[in-house]
Amino acid sequence: MSGNHKYIVTYTVDFTRAKAVSAKNQEDAIRKVEEQERNFQETLKRSGYIIGDIDIIDASRDGEVSSRW
């Protein structure tokens, strides 16, 4: 017997993702991306991931500088 035991390690991994989306305005773009990410949660759950908070960093039109920065 090896003396090893099975452990379940819980941890978080932060990552940043930029996604292009067609929308009417900035708020609509944010809503669409959040909805898409939440819908993808089921696929991630099957792989052992759980989506927590989605923090919006920026939302600007392609090629424009955001007023948030």
Secondary structure, DSSP 4 states (H G I P E B T S, - for coil): -----------------------SSHHHHHHHHHHHHHHTHHHHHHTT-------------TTS--TT-
